[in-house]
Amino acid sequence: MPNAIHVKQLSFKYNSNDYYSLSDISLTIKAHKCTGIIGPNGAGKSTFISALCGLLPHFEGEVFYEGDKDVPLLTSVKQKVALVPQEYAFYLQLTVLQNLKYFLSMCGTKKTKAEQNLLLNNILEQCALSHVCNSKVNKLSGGYKRRLNIAIALVKEPSVLFLDEPTVGIDPESRAIIISLLKQFKQEGKTLLFTSHMLDEVEKICDDIIMLRDGKATCMDRGGRDNILLSVTFSKQPSKEFTQCYQCIDAFNYQRVLTSESQLNECLIELAQLSEIISQLNYSTHSVERIYQQGIK
């Protein structure tokens, strides 16, 4: 799998702070995949994205895009990257279509008029904005505005797309449309970097996860995402025969990692036949929520 972005010993400190918002981060981001960036508030997620997009004035370390090690970062960003920020990045007094035309003109496009119109119509349809294309943006709901933010990024036809909490504060219908859009972008071969506090969104669309905490970054393994964790708590110490197949967490608590639902069914049948009393039983997939909880401990 080719890598899209290389980050080497990246550090950054705001002048107003006495600590580093990003501290010695080294990692690679895969091409044509969706990488989720998660972490608590203040962990450095937006600062990290700003660095990768060339928006920080000065930082320590190195960031370069695949095949562009000797090319200035801003040049690579201009050619390949679009950013969907948390804030609305358009003109409220213009219509949806006027905003798209304006930002397309800023890209220095060499397309003919007919090619530009085709591109804009495709983006409007893709983002479910066609029916409001002539509406002024200040009259639209938050969900439409979020989708317009994405539509504006698409006029550049980027191969790498950064999305900083693109679903914050919107209705379920718009959120579902945006999640569907991101899945479509992946199928088209785009490289996505996506931040969200909604861990179920990360679960649905992200192939890899970067956990940020206190300016440090950790690449979290999702290789076992389809495994099932079975947890059993007994009222007293279970038999030795039972404990051979389970990991002992403490005196009465045991866990076992299962690889299929059929194996889970077999274990539940076995547990039902035990003479020991079970006081609590839980099972869950290797979810992003568990990864997040592990990362903030």
C-alpha positions as CSV (number, residue, x, y, z in Angstrom):
1,M,0.0,0.0,0.0
2,P,1.6,3.3,-1.0
3,N,1.9,6.2,1.5
4,A,0.4,9.6,0.8
5,I,2.0,11.7,3.5
6,H,5.2,11.3,5.5
7,V,5.6,13.1,8.8
8,K,9.1,13.1,10.5
9,Q,9.8,14.5,14.0
10,L,7.0,17.1,13.7
11,S,6.8,19.5,16.6
12,F,5.1,22.9,17.0
13,K,4.6,25.4,19.8
14,Y,2.3,28.4,19.7
15,N,4.1,31.6,20.9
16,S,1.5,32.1,23.5
17,N,2.0,28.6,25.0
18,D,4.9,27.3,27.2
19,Y,4.2,23.7,25.9
20,Y,4.3,22.0,22.5
21,S,0.9,21.4,20.9
22,L,2.6,18.8,18.6
23,S,5.6,16.9,20.0
24,D,8.0,14.8,17.9
25,I,5.4,13.1,15.7
26,S,6.7,10.6,13.1
27,L,4.3,8.5,11.0
28,T,3.1,7.8,7.5
29,I,-0.5,8.1,6.2
30,K,-1.6,5.5,3.6
31,A,-2.9,6.6,0.2
32,H,-6.5,5.9,-1.0
33,K,-7.6,5.2,2.6
34,C,-9.5,7.1,5.3
35,T,-7.4,7.8,8.4
36,G,-9.3,8.9,11.5
37,I,-7.7,11.4,13.9
38,I,-9.2,11.1,17.3
39,G,-8.4,12.5,20.8
40,P,-9.9,14.7,23.5
41,N,-10.4,18.4,23.2
42,G,-7.1,20.3,23.1
43,A,-5.1,17.2,22.0
44,G,-3.8,18.9,18.9
45,K,-6.0,17.5,16.2
46,S,-6.7,20.8,14.3
47,T,-3.1,21.9,14.8
48,F,-1.9,18.6,13.3
49,I,-4.1,19.1,10.2
50,S,-3.0,22.7,9.9
51,A,0.6,21.5,9.8
52,L,0.0,18.8,7.1
53,C,-1.9,21.4,5.0
54,G,1.0,23.9,5.3
55,L,-1.0,26.4,7.3
56,L,1.4,26.7,10.3
57,P,4.0,29.5,9.8
58,H,6.9,27.6,11.3
59,F,7.3,24.0,12.7
60,E,10.1,21.7,13.5
61,G,10.5,18.5,11.6
62,E,9.4,17.5,8.1
63,V,6.2,16.9,6.2
64,F,6.1,15.8,2.6
65,Y,3.8,14.1,0.2
66,E,4.5,10.9,-1.7
67,G,7.0,11.5,-4.5
68,D,7.5,15.1,-3.4
69,K,10.3,15.0,-0.8
70,D,12.2,17.7,-2.6
71,V,9.2,19.8,-3.5
72,P,8.1,22.6,-1.0
73,L,5.2,21.5,1.2
74,L,3.0,24.4,0.0
75,T,3.6,23.4,-3.6
76,S,2.4,19.9,-2.9
77,V,-0.6,21.1,-1.0
78,K,-1.6,23.5,-3.8
79,Q,-1.5,20.6,-6.3
80,K,-3.1,17.8,-4.3
81,V,-4.9,19.0,-1.1
82,A,-8.2,20.5,-0.1
83,L,-9.3,21.2,3.5
84,V,-12.8,21.2,4.9
85,P,-12.4,23.3,8.1
86,Q,-14.6,23.2,11.2
87,E,-15.7,26.8,10.5
88,Y,-17.9,27.8,7.6
89,A,-15.6,28.9,4.7
90,F,-17.9,30.7,2.2
91,Y,-19.9,33.9,1.6
92,L,-23.3,34.0,3.3
93,Q,-24.7,36.6,1.0
94,L,-24.0,34.6,-2.2
95,T,-26.0,31.6,-3.4
96,V,-24.7,28.1,-3.3
97,L,-23.8,28.1,-7.0
98,Q,-22.2,31.6,-6.8
99,N,-19.9,30.4,-4.0
100,L,-18.9,27.3,-6.0
101,K,-18.2,29.4,-9.1
102,Y,-16.1,31.9,-7.1
103,F,-14.0,29.3,-5.4
104,L,-13.5,27.4,-8.7
105,S,-12.2,30.7,-10.3
106,M,-9.7,30.9,-7.4
107,C,-8.3,27.5,-8.4
108,G,-6.9,28.9,-11.7
109,T,-8.8,26.3,-13.6
110,K,-8.0,25.8,-17.3
111,K,-11.3,24.0,-18.0
112,T,-13.7,25.3,-20.7
113,K,-17.0,26.9,-19.6
114,A,-18.8,23.7,-20.5
115,E,-16.3,21.6,-18.5
116,Q,-16.7,23.9,-15.5
117,N,-20.5,23.7,-15.6
118,L,-20.3,19.9,-15.8
119,L,-18.0,19.8,-12.8
120,L,-20.2,22.1,-10.7
121,N,-23.4,20.2,-11.6
122,N,-21.7,16.9,-10.6
123,I,-20.6,18.4,-7.3
124,L,-24.0,19.8,-6.5
125,E,-25.6,16.5,-7.2
126,Q,-23.0,14.5,-5.3
127,C,-23.5,16.8,-2.2
128,A,-27.3,16.8,-2.5
129,L,-27.3,20.6,-3.1
130,S,-28.8,20.8,-6.6
131,H,-32.3,21.8,-5.4
132,V,-30.9,24.7,-3.3
133,C,-28.2,25.8,-5.7
134,N,-29.8,29.3,-6.3
135,S,-30.6,29.8,-2.6
136,K,-28.6,32.3,-0.6
137,V,-26.5,30.5,1.9
138,N,-27.6,32.6,4.9
139,K,-31.1,31.1,4.4
140,L,-29.9,27.5,4.7
141,S,-29.7,25.1,7.6
142,G,-26.5,24.0,9.3
143,G,-26.7,20.7,7.4
144,Y,-26.7,22.4,4.0
145,K,-23.9,24.7,5.1
146,R,-21.7,21.7,6.1
147,R,-22.3,20.1,2.8
148,L,-21.4,23.3,1.0
149,N,-18.1,23.4,2.9
150,I,-17.4,20.0,1.4
151,A,-18.6,21.0,-2.1
152,I,-16.2,23.9,-2.1
153,A,-13.3,21.7,-1.3
154,L,-14.3,19.4,-4.2
155,V,-14.0,22.1,-6.9
156,K,-10.3,21.8,-6.6
157,E,-10.6,18.1,-7.5
158,P,-8.1,17.1,-4.8
159,S,-6.5,13.7,-4.4
160,V,-6.1,14.3,-0.6
161,L,-9.0,15.7,1.4
162,F,-8.8,16.8,5.0
163,L,-12.1,17.1,6.9
164,D,-12.0,18.7,10.4
165,E,-15.2,17.6,12.2
166,P,-17.4,18.0,9.1
167,T,-20.6,16.7,10.8
168,V,-20.5,18.8,14.0
169,G,-23.9,20.3,15.0
170,I,-26.0,19.0,12.1
171,D,-29.2,17.0,11.7
172,P,-29.1,13.2,11.3
173,E,-30.1,13.3,7.6
174,S,-27.3,15.6,6.7
175,R,-24.9,13.6,8.8
176,A,-25.9,10.4,6.9
177,I,-25.4,12.2,3.6
178,I,-21.9,13.3,4.6
179,I,-20.9,9.9,5.8
180,S,-22.1,8.4,2.6
181,L,-20.1,11.0,0.7
182,L,-16.9,10.1,2.5
183,K,-17.4,6.4,1.7
184,Q,-17.9,7.4,-1.9
185,F,-14.6,9.4,-1.9
186,K,-12.8,6.4,-0.6
187,Q,-14.2,4.3,-3.5
188,E,-13.0,6.9,-5.9
189,G,-9.4,6.5,-4.6
190,K,-9.1,9.7,-2.6
191,T,-6.9,9.9,0.5
192,L,-9.0,11.1,3.5
193,L,-8.0,12.5,6.9
194,F,-11.0,12.9,9.1
195,T,-11.5,14.2,12.6
196,S,-14.6,13.6,14.7
197,H,-15.7,13.3,18.3
198,M,-18.4,11.0,17.0
199,L,-16.6,7.6,17.4
200,D,-19.4,5.7,15.6
201,E,-18.5,7.8,12.5
202,V,-14.9,6.9,12.8
203,E,-15.9,3.2,13.2
204,K,-17.9,3.3,9.9
205,I,-15.5,4.9,7.5
206,C,-11.9,4.9,8.8
207,D,-9.3,2.3,7.9
208,D,-6.6,3.5,10.2
209,I,-6.6,5.7,13.4
210,I,-4.2,8.2,14.7
211,M,-4.7,8.9,18.5
212,L,-3.6,12.3,19.6
213,R,-3.1,13.1,23.2
214,D,-1.0,15.9,24.8
215,G,0.6,16.6,21.4
216,K,1.8,13.0,21.0
217,A,0.5,10.7,18.2
218,T,0.0,7.0,18.3
219,C,-1.1,4.9,15.3
220,M,-3.8,2.5,16.7
221,D,-4.1,-1.0,15.3
222,R,-7.5,-1.9,14.0
223,G,-6.4,-5.2,12.6
224,G,-8.5,-7.1,15.1
225,R,-11.7,-5.0,14.6
226,D,-13.8,-8.1,13.8
227,N,-12.8,-9.9,16.9
228,I,-15.3,-10.3,19.8
229,L,-14.3,-9.7,23.4
230,L,-16.3,-11.9,25.8
231,S,-16.2,-10.8,29.4
232,V,-17.6,-13.0,32.2
233,T,-17.9,-12.2,35.9
234,F,-18.6,-15.0,38.4
235,S,-20.0,-14.8,42.0
236,K,-17.1,-17.1,43.1
237,Q,-13.9,-18.6,41.7
238,P,-14.8,-20.8,38.7
239,S,-13.4,-24.3,38.0
240,K,-9.9,-24.7,36.7
241,E,-11.3,-26.4,33.6
242,F,-13.1,-23.3,32.6
243,T,-10.2,-20.9,33.4
244,Q,-7.9,-22.7,30.9
245,C,-9.6,-21.1,28.0
246,Y,-10.0,-17.6,29.4
247,Q,-7.7,-14.8,30.5
248,C,-8.0,-14.1,34.2
249,I,-8.5,-10.3,34.8
250,D,-8.9,-10.7,38.6
251,A,-10.3,-13.3,41.0
252,F,-13.8,-13.6,39.5
253,N,-13.4,-11.8,36.1
254,Y,-12.4,-13.5,32.9
255,Q,-12.0,-12.6,29.2
256,R,-11.7,-14.4,25.9
257,V,-11.1,-13.0,22.4
258,L,-13.3,-14.8,19.8
259,T,-13.0,-14.8,16.1
260,S,-16.6,-15.4,15.0
261,E,-20.2,-15.2,16.0
262,S,-20.4,-19.0,15.8
263,Q,-17.6,-19.3,18.3
264,L,-19.5,-16.8,20.6
265,N,-22.6,-19.0,20.4
266,E,-20.6,-22.1,21.4
267,C,-19.1,-20.2,24.4
268,L,-22.5,-19.0,25.5
269,I,-23.9,-22.6,25.4
270,E,-20.9,-23.8,27.5
271,L,-21.4,-21.0,30.0
272,A,-25.1,-21.9,30.4
273,Q,-24.1,-25.4,31.4
274,L,-21.7,-24.4,34.1
275,S,-22.7,-24.9,37.8
276,E,-21.1,-21.6,38.8
277,I,-23.3,-18.6,39.0
278,I,-22.5,-15.8,36.5
279,S,-23.2,-12.4,37.9
280,Q,-22.3,-10.4,34.7
281,L,-21.7,-11.2,31.0
282,N,-20.8,-8.9,28.2
283,Y,-19.4,-9.1,24.7
284,S,-18.4,-6.4,22.2
285,T,-16.4,-6.0,18.9
286,H,-13.0,-4.5,18.9
287,S,-14.5,-1.0,18.4
288,V,-13.0,2.4,18.0
289,E,-14.6,3.4,21.3
290,R,-12.4,0.7,23.0
291,I,-9.3,2.0,21.1
292,Y,-10.1,5.5,22.2
293,Q,-10.5,4.5,25.9
294,Q,-7.2,2.6,25.8
295,G,-5.5,5.6,24.2
296,I,-6.6,8.2,26.8
297,K,-5.6,6.0,29.8
